[in-house]
Amino acid sequence: MRRTLILPIAALAFAASLAHAADEYPARAVRIVVPFAPGGGTDVVGRILARELTLRLGQSFVIDNRPAGSGIVGADLVAKAQADGYTLLFAFSSLSSSAKLISHLPYDPVGDFAPVALATTSPLVLFVHPSVPATDLKQFIAYAKQNPGKLNYGSSGPGSSPHLATELLMSMAGIQMTHIPYKGIAPAITAQLANEVQMSFTPIAVGMPHAKAGKLRALASGGLRRSVAVPDVPTIDESGLPGFEVIGWWGMLAPSKTPRPLIGLLNREVRAVLDLAEIRRSLIDQGMDPAGGTPEEFGALIKSDMDKWGEIGKRLGVKLD
């Protein structure tokens, strides 16, 4: 009987300690690892959340950029970090899109992370350098067919959403281009502005300022519906490749064994930030749809994204090892 009493008491004491930890959180600065270079969509949204969480919770939320290995290095750092809520990951959809295409990934995107909250989603947009003689997708495809292998395309690394989106485009359109990977979408765009690469799939927030300045040209969006941020940009689906869809997502995760009370607290705070009128307006103006939702819903998105791109990558013969 004594043993049977000890177990419930121990469980209650453990639950109480977790609740107490959540009550005192954060007691010091929190590091948010962004696994790409500064200036890209992941970095931009991550910094917005870091700034607002700092104001709301009274401790510094500090961005730590780790641009290496197509986001793998930064994600692995968080997967192996102490699960106390003080090391978090702000990830791009590349976390899930490449997962089943790398045989020796050092972490499991499902098993090694605790989803906190989905922050935003946005269709990727196909941008070309002005030197490319095309003003719409059909003209671009025709030009690429006439010049096989002549065009370079940039991405935020092998297995990233922009990489796989272009592989899917090439397969559906019957064209061939050369992949030039970078340590994030920001350096990829810098290379495109210099005409080192002529085409990229890029988030609206990163590419449209350059398109408005005449330095890039937006040909088509990866959503099935036109984005309210760029209503004049047609979708790839309506431009001759029906069924084509590439939506990027950005979200916060923690190491898998992070206490549930801390996950719940962080989820509530991120959702509260996304509900702020000025934050929503800013994100929407940049072509991003504020999300939110529960940790479980975010986890389901990660799993479905892994399955979708794993099947597409296998069908296209994309190997990342």
Phi, psi and omega in degrees: 000321180299319180294321180293333177283325184297318184298310178297322180296318179296320180295319179295320179295321179294317179297321179295322180293324178293317179296321178295319179298320179293324179297324183269353184280138354268140179263352178206181182298146179248133178263128174250111181278123171253114189276027178221172182291156176300149174099345178275178183300320180298316180294317183298310182290321178301320180290326176298313180295318181300317180297313183289323178294324175300315180293322185283323189254355171077009173229155182288130168254112192249129178282133177237101180284128178232074187277085178206150173062036178058033180091351184291320184298312180295318180296320180295323178302315181287321180302328184258005181282163176298135186272065184239008178087000183259358171227115183238162178244132169249110194248158172258165183299347174302334179305321181263328187295327184265354193301319183271004181254359179241116186285336183240043176296131187284002179211165176254116182300339178264310186282334186260002179229150171252110178301136178258299181197140170281124184270304183212161170229158179195139174292142172281144182246139178277114178249143174235157174287146181301343178290342179281122184280069180210135177246359174210174186295319181298318178295321179296314179298318179298318180294318179296324178292326179285342184228063184299129178079356183280330183270140172256147173233144182257157177209173177273018174131161178300132180086356178289163179302316177298324178295308183292327176299319180289323176300318178294318178300313181298321180294315183288328183267347181072041180236168180224129176226167182259130182276128174239105182275151178228176182269038182142164183285332180297310176294332176294319178293320177302318178294323180291322177298329178273003180066023172286327169234149187256346185214149174202152165264121190221144174302148181305316185299330183273319187272328188295324176303323178287326177293320179294332178274000179081010182268342174222168179230125178273119183261320185197153180256150182274359178279161176281341174238150178298142178285139178294338179285331180225066186295341180275353179268115181290162176277159174294324178303315182276352184262010174123356178235076185300138179091352180289127179211126175223108179246125175272150174229156178228134182200167183256137177226163177229166173304150193300328185266016176299131182306139182302322177301324178290320177299317180296319178297312180297320178299314180298319182290319178297317179296323178296320177297316182293341179274350179293130186303317183289328177289314178301315181298317180297315181293317180297320178298334179268008177084018180249144178259112177303139186246265185102229180081183184271162173302323181294321178295321177295318178299321179294323177296316180300314181296315181293324178295319177300315181295316182299306185283335174296317179292317180295314180298320178295318180295324181275352181075030179279121178238132187249358180281000000 
